[in-house]
Amino acid sequence: MRVAAVDLGTNTTRLLVADVDDGRIDEVHRETHITRLGEGVDARKRLLPVAIARVRNVLADYRRTLERLGAERTLVVATSAVRDAENGEAFLGEIEWSYGFATRLVSGDDEALLTRRGVQPTPGTLVLDIGGGSTELILGTTDVDYVVSMDIGSVRLTEQWLHGDPPTAEELSMAVSVVRTYVDELVRARPDVKEAGRIVGVAGTITTIAAIELGYYDPAGVHHFDLTRSAAEDVFRTVATEPLARRLHNPGLDPKRADVIVGGSCVLVAILRHLDAPGLLVSETDILHGIARSVGR
């Protein structure tokens, strides 16, 4: 069955059209647009009209694409920004009415489970998903041992703490400290999270950091790239000390991510440090594939 999966995230609106057969996914088309739906949500608790308009424009294009490609079913999954917004559910109702898409607003835990379903990790793997508004960690495979969703992400951390250009040392220290507080709670609850056999990292922050390390972005090159903690630290130091005008020209970095990549790097580096992890395996397979499997079953 040919299906369409849309990930309506805090920072990006992404589309996957795929043929799904007994859980196997063959990608037909994949597309990403940075729409920043979560802009201002942390402070105002509402989706802003300009952000909504950006998303609606992209969804209109997506509908034309999936109709051209013959998708039989479409599911739009909304995550952190819509969860936190007072007008989030009304916005999803407008999407269903305007475009005919089925929509689902998922909790942080359900978001993590969809990601795990997309990644299909081997036993003993910790899956790390750094989004714009939240970060999920999933330990386990067929039977999930532990799932946690933390209210930290590239957009949220940037809006809360990183205001300088470039951020000041005090701002960076505070941002890292905030992430460490969340991870402290996680480690106290599940000390075995530090004993995971390996970490698989997914979503835009992590694939972008890998692309910066490589010097270019190519999905085939990024997928299964071995990103060491040392390399992640190097990228963090580079982007955190560059003014935005210079960061915009960094090879491998989408200019539309340049203003939030420091916040995303804070999250990644703080987690790797506190788990004392040597690095992670980058995956281009993520929640989109989990959504596609859910639609195509």
Beta strands, then each sheet from edge to edge (+ up, - down):
strand 1: 2-8
strand 2: 12-21
strand 3: 24-34
strand 4: 73-78
strand 5: 102-105
strand 6: 125-130
strand 7: 135-140
strand 8: 144-150
strand 9: 198-202
strand 10: 226-228
strand 11: 279-283
sheet 1: 3+ 2- 1+ 4+ 5+
sheet 2: 8+ 7- 6+ 9+ 11+ 10-
end
